[in-house]
Amino acid sequence: MRQTLLSAAAWLLLATAAAPLDHVVFEKDGATQRASGKVLVTDDEGGVLLLSRDGTLRSIEKKHLLERSADGVEFKPLSAEEAGKAVLAELPDGFEVHHTAHYVILHNTSKGYAAWCGGLFERLHRNFLNYWNRRGFELHEPEFPLIAVVFADRESYQEYAKRELGEAAAATIGLYSLHSNRITMYDLTSIDRLRRPGDKRLTATQINTMLSRPEGERTVATVVHEATHQMAFNCGLHTRYADIPVWVSEGIAMYFETPDLKSTSGWTTIGAVNRTRLAGFKSYLPERPRESLKSLIVSDSRFRDARQAANAYAESWGLVHHLMSNQKTQKVFIEYLKLLAKKERLVFNKPEERLREFEAAFGEIGKLDAELLRTIKRLQ
């Protein structure tokens, strides 16, 4: 009898854990579209947040939702092979698939460059998990294969990235999309100013040599920055479509973006002084308003303002660097990150709620601001 009860309980647990496959029909840009996946959120009006098997998130308002149904098929993420075929079908002719342990890289550039990207991403993956796990924030392996799309040149990348960024794509060399959960970038060795006569760009060693030059450091840093976003939103550090303050997500991405191209296994530059961001913060100091830090905490608006964005990014890096610079503030910051990681999707705090949460963790903001400035002024 006891064995029967245990078996029944185990079956009930499995049945509860297995999510059915949801199907929706919705209108977008005047066309009828269909998607399947797992509904994560149903809002008060009847709109849904749908997670597809490839990791795509779709927020569909009630007014655009035409049909919704479910069947008995269990929701399961696509395998790496399935994900590669699915994304390949969306891309222009000429793309190939390169697989690593955790990444599916779709590219129309050289196999050598695709392999170099895979090696870079895998080292970041391994060291990102180790870094946070050693500091008491236990992350998990990604639920979905991590997808990166690599175009051969900047022009084709920008044309594709316009879908996500519009005309702002022209100012970027890579992006991570919260919607598609993908990194999109292009072959950095195609940049004329990084090439020298005789560069064959075939092996990882040749690519490392090219991109380790001072003029290539920032381009690689940008790719690492976007890959860090992807890791953070897939391993439990952040939750997609939740109220993760931009200063947190961008500050952490900049904290990790200093590339390490000398090692083939480790990543010794995590947390190193980011010279570009430090210079930006120091140049901002003479004009920095008294309540600059408060404005960064309570709202993401500075990041959306072209006149303020550069200073907001630099200040975010400075704040994260300061909080991670000693064991006392690091421990508090990690507990704050755990709090943010539990945020519900599509629920956003008001400015006063953000400030209250922040000060509950770190104390009065004016005192922290003074400590931050002392740290920044000491850095060289």
For each residue, the residues with C-beta under 8 A, 3 or more apart:
1: 4 5
2: 5 6
3: 6 7
4: 1 7 8
5: 1 2 8 9
6: 2 3 9 10
7: 3 4 10 11
8: 4 5 11 12
9: 5 6 12 13
10: 6 7 13 14
11: 7 8 14 15
12: 8 9 15 16
13: 9 10 16 17
14: 10 11 17 18
15: 11 12 18
16: 12 13
17: 13 14
18: 14 15 74 75
19: 38 74 75
20: 70 71 72 73 74 75
21: 36 37 38 70 71 73 74 75
22: 36 37 38 39 48 50 68 69 70 75
23: 34 35 36 67 68 69 70 71
24: 34 35 36 39 48 50 60 65 67 68
25: 32 33 34 65 66 67 68
26: 32 33 34 35 58 60 64 65 66
27: 30 31 32 33 64 66
28: 31 33 64
29:
30: 27
31: 27 28
32: 25 26 27 66
33: 25 26 27 28
34: 23 24 25 26
35: 23 24 26 50 52 56 58
36: 21 22 23 24 52 53
37: 21 22 50 51 52 53 56 58 75
38: 19 21 22 50 51 75
39: 22 24 42 48 49 50 51 68
40: 49 50 51 57 345
41: 48 49 344 345 346
42: 39 46 47 48
43: 46 47 48 62 346
44:
45: 61 62
46: 42 43 62 65
47: 42 43 59 60 61 62 65
48: 22 24 39 41 42 43 59 60 65 68
49: 39 40 41 57 58 59 60 241 345 346
50: 22 24 35 37 38 39 40 57 58 60
51: 37 38 39 40 55 56 57
52: 35 36 37 55 56 57 58
53: 36 37 75 76 77 78 82
54: 77 78 83 86 87 144 147 181
55: 51 52 77 83 143 144 145 147 180 181 182 234
56: 35 37 51 52 179 180 181
57: 40 49 50 51 52 178 179 181 240 241
58: 26 35 37 49 50 52 179
59: 47 48 49 241 346
60: 24 26 47 48 49 50 64 65
61: 45 47 64 65
62: 43 45 46 47 65
63:
64: 26 27 28 60 61
65: 24 25 26 46 47 48 60 61 62 68
66: 25 26 27 32
67: 23 24 25
68: 22 23 24 25 39 48 65
69: 22 23
70: 20 21 22 23
71: 20 21 23
72: 20
73: 20 21
74: 18 19 20 21
75: 18 19 20 21 22 37 38 53
76: 53
77: 53 54 55 143 144 145
78: 53 54 82 83 86 144 145
79: 82 83 145
80: 83 84 99 104 145
81: 84 85 99
82: 53 78 79 85 86
83: 54 55 78 79 80 86 87 104 144 145 147
84: 80 81 87 88 97 99 104 106 145
85: 81 82 88 89 97
86: 54 78 82 83 89 90
87: 54 83 84 90 91 104 106 147 149 182
88: 84 85 91 95 97 106
89: 85 86
90: 86 87
91: 87 88 95 106 108 149
92: 95 108 156
93:
94: 108
95: 88 91 92 106 107 108
96: 106 107 108 111 114
97: 84 85 88 104 105 106
98: 104 105 106 107 111 114 115 118
99: 80 81 84 103 104 105
100: 103 105 118 119 121 122
101: 122
102: 121 122 125 141 142 145 146
103: 99 100 118 121 122 125 145 146 147 148
104: 80 83 84 87 97 98 99 145 146 147 148
105: 97 98 99 100 114 117 118 121 147 148 149 150
106: 84 87 88 91 95 96 97 98 147 148 149 150
107: 95 96 98 113 114 117 149 150 151 152 187
108: 91 92 94 95 96 150 151 152 156
109: 113 114 150 151 152 186 187 190
110: 113 114 187 201 202
111: 96 98 114 115
112: 115 116 201 202 203 204 206 207
113: 107 109 110 116 117 150 187 189 201 207
114: 96 98 105 107 109 110 111 117 118 150
115: 98 111 112 118 119 204
116: 112 113 119 120 204 207 208
117: 105 107 113 114 120 121 148 150 185 223
118: 98 100 103 105 114 115 121 122
119: 100 115 116 122 123 204 264
120: 116 117 123 124 220 223 224 227 259
121: 100 102 103 105 117 118 124 125 146 148 227
122: 100 101 102 103 118 119 125 126
123: 119 120 126 127 260 263 264 265 266 267
124: 120 121 127 128 224 227 228 231 256 267
125: 102 103 121 122 128 129 146 231
126: 122 123 129 130
127: 123 124 130 131 266 267 270
128: 124 125 131 132 139 228 231 232 235 256
129: 125 126 132 133 139 141 231 235
130: 126 127 133 134
131: 127 128 134 135 270
132: 128 129 135 137 138 139 237 334
133: 129 130 137 138 139
134: 130 131
135: 131 132 330 334
136: 331 334
137: 132 133 237 334 337 338
138: 132 133 236
139: 128 129 132 133 235 236 237
140: 235 236
141: 102 129 235
142: 102 145 146 231 234 235
143: 55 77 234
144: 54 55 77 78 83 147 181 234
145: 55 77 78 79 80 83 84 102 103 104 142
146: 102 103 104 121 125 142 183 230 231 234
147: 54 55 83 87 103 104 105 106 144 180 181 182 183
148: 103 104 105 106 117 121 182 183 184 185 227
149: 87 91 105 106 107 160 182 183 184 185
150: 105 106 107 108 109 113 114 117 185 186 187
151: 107 108 109 154 156 157 160 184 185 186 187
152: 107 108 109 156 186 187 190
153: 156 157 186 187 190
154: 151 157 158 173 186 190 191
155: 158 159
156: 92 108 151 152 153 159 160 186
157: 151 153 154 160 161 169 173 184 185 186
158: 154 155 161 162 169 170 172
159: 155 156 162
160: 149 151 156 157 163 184
161: 157 158 164 165 169 172 175 184
162: 158 159 165 166 167 169
163: 160
164: 161 169 175 177 179 180 184
165: 161 162 168 169 172 175
166: 162 169
167: 162 170
168: 165 171 172
169: 157 158 161 162 164 165 166 172 175
170: 158 167
171: 168
172: 158 161 165 168 169 175 222
173: 154 157 185 186 188 219 222 223
174: 183 184 185 186 222 223 225 226
175: 161 164 165 169 172 183 184 185 226
176: 182 183 226 227 229 230 233
177: 164 180 181 182 184
178: 57 181 233 240 241
179: 56 57 58 164
180: 55 56 147 164 177
181: 54 55 56 57 144 147 177 178 230 233 234 240
182: 55 87 147 148 149 176 177 230
183: 146 147 148 149 174 175 176 223 226 227 230
184: 148 149 151 157 160 161 164 174 175 177
185: 117 148 149 150 151 157 173 174 175 188 223 226
186: 109 150 151 152 153 154 156 157 173 174 190
187: 107 109 110 113 150 151 152 153 190
188: 173 185 191 194 211 216 219 220 223
189: 113 194 195 199 201 207 210 211
190: 109 152 153 154 186 187 195
191: 154 188 194 195 216 219
192: 195
193: 215
194: 188 189 191 210 211 213 215 216 219
195: 189 190 191 192 199 201 210
196: 199 210
197:
198:
199: 189 195 196 206 210
200: 203 206
201: 110 112 113 189 195 206 207 210
202: 110 112 206
203: 112 200 206 207
204: 112 115 116 119 207 208
205: 208 209
206: 112 199 200 201 202 203 209 210
207: 112 113 116 189 201 203 204 210 211
208: 116 204 205 211 212 261 262
209: 205 206 212 213
210: 189 194 195 196 199 201 206 207 213 216
211: 188 189 194 207 208 216 217 219 220 259 261
212: 208 209 216 217 261 262
213: 194 209 210 216 217
214: 217
215: 193 194
216: 188 191 194 210 211 212 213 219 220
217: 211 212 213 214 220 221 259
218: 221 222 276
219: 173 188 191 194 211 216 222 223
220: 120 188 211 216 217 223 224 259 261
221: 217 218 224 225 257 258 259 276
222: 172 173 174 218 219 225 226 257
223: 117 120 173 174 183 185 188 219 220 226 227
224: 120 124 220 221 227 228 256 257 258 259
225: 174 221 222 228 229 253 254 256 257
226: 174 175 176 183 185 222 223 229 230 253
227: 120 121 124 148 176 183 223 224 230 231
228: 124 128 224 225 231 232 252 253 256 257
229: 176 225 226 232 233 249 253
230: 146 176 181 182 183 226 227 233 234
231: 124 125 128 129 142 146 227 228 234 235 237
232: 128 228 229 235 237 238 249 252 253
233: 176 178 181 229 230 237 238 239 240
234: 55 142 143 144 146 181 230 231
235: 128 129 139 140 141 142 231 232
236: 138 139 140 341
237: 132 137 139 231 232 233 252 337 341
238: 232 233 242 244 248 249 340 341
239: 233 242 244 340 341 342 343 345
240: 57 178 181 233 345
241: 49 57 59 178 345 346
242: 238 239 340 343 344 345 346 347
243: 340 343 347 348 349 354
244: 238 239 248 249 340 343
245: 248 249 297 300 340 354
246: 249 250 300 303 312 316
247: 250 251 296 297 300 312 315 316 319 320
248: 238 244 245 251 252 316 320 337 340
249: 229 232 238 244 245 246 252 253
250: 246 247 253 254 303 313 316 317
251: 247 248 254 255 316 317 319 320 321
252: 228 232 237 248 249 255 256 320
253: 225 226 228 229 232 249 250 256 257
254: 225 250 251 257 274 277 313 316 317 320
255: 251 252 270 271 274 317 320 321 324
256: 124 128 224 225 228 252 253 270
257: 221 222 224 225 228 253 254 274
258: 221 224 269 270 272 274
259: 120 211 217 220 221 224 269
260: 123 263 266 267 268 269
261: 208 211 212 220
262: 208 212
263: 123 260 266 267 268
264: 119 123
265: 123
266: 123 127 260 263
267: 123 124 127 260 263 270
268: 260 263 272
269: 258 259 260 272
270: 127 131 255 256 258 267
271: 255 321 324
272: 258 268 269
273: 278 321 379 380
274: 254 255 257 258 277 278 317 321
275: 278 279
276: 218 221 279 280
277: 254 274 280 281 313 314 317 318
278: 273 274 275 281 282 314 317 318 376 379
279: 275 276 282 283
280: 276 277 283 284 310 311 313 314
281: 277 278 284 285 311 314 315 317 318 376
282: 278 279 285 376
283: 279 280 286
284: 280 281 287 288 311 314 315
285: 281 282 288 373 376
286: 283
287: 284
288: 284 285 292 311
289: 292 295
290:
291: 294 295
292: 288 289 295 296 311 315 369
293: 296 297 315 319 365 368 369 372
294: 291 297 298 355 365
295: 289 291 292 298 299 302
296: 247 292 293 302 312 315 316 319
297: 245 247 293 294 354 355 358 365
298: 294 295 351 352 354 355
299: 295 302 351 354
300: 245 246 247 303 304
301: 304 305
302: 295 296 299 305 308 309 311 312
303: 246 250 300 308 309 312 313
304: 300 301 309
305: 301 302 308 309
306: 309
307:
308: 302 303 305 311 312
309: 302 303 304 305 306 312 313
310: 280 313 314
311: 280 281 284 288 292 302 308 314 315
312: 246 247 296 302 303 308 309 315 316
313: 250 254 277 280 303 309 310 316 317
314: 277 278 280 281 284 310 311 317 318
315: 247 281 284 292 293 296 311 312 318 319
316: 246 247 248 250 251 254 296 312 313 319 320
317: 250 251 254 255 274 277 278 281 313 314 320 321
318: 277 278 281 314 315 321 322 372 375 376
319: 247 251 293 296 315 316 322 323 372
320: 247 248 251 252 254 255 316 317 323 324 333
321: 251 255 271 273 274 317 318 324 325 375
322: 318 319 325 329 371 372 375 376
323: 319 320 329 330 332 333 362
324: 255 271 320 321 329 330 333
325: 321 322 329 330 375
326: 329 330
327: 330 331
328: 331 332
329: 322 323 324 325 326 332 333 362
330: 135 323 324 325 326 327 333 334
331: 136 327 328 334 335
332: 323 328 329 335 336 361 362
333: 320 323 324 329 330 336 337 361
334: 132 135 136 137 330 331 337 338
335: 331 332 338 339 361
336: 332 333 339 340 357 358 361 362
337: 137 237 248 333 334 340 341
338: 137 334 335 341 342
339: 335 336 342 343 357 361
340: 238 239 242 243 244 245 248 336 337 343
341: 236 237 238 239 337 338
342: 239 338 339
343: 239 242 243 244 339 340 347
344: 41 242 347
345: 40 41 49 239 240 241 242
346: 41 43 49 59 241 242
347: 242 243 343 344
348: 243
349: 243 353 354 357
350: 353 354
351: 298 299 354 355
352: 298 355 356
353: 349 350 356 357
354: 243 245 297 298 299 349 350 351 357 358
355: 294 297 298 351 352 358 359 365
356: 352 353 359 360
357: 336 339 349 353 354 360 361
358: 297 336 354 355 361 362 365
359: 355 356 362 363 364 365
360: 356 357
361: 332 333 335 336 339 357 358
362: 323 329 332 336 358 359 365 368
363: 359 367 368
364: 359 367 368
365: 293 294 297 355 358 359 362 368 369
366: 369 370
367: 363 364 370 371
368: 293 362 363 364 365 371 372
369: 292 293 365 366 372 373
370: 366 367 373 374
371: 322 367 368 374 375
372: 293 318 319 322 368 369 375 376
373: 285 369 370 376 377
374: 370 371 377 378
375: 318 321 322 325 371 372 378 379
376: 278 281 282 285 318 322 372 373 379
377: 373 374
378: 374 375
379: 273 278 375 376
380: 273
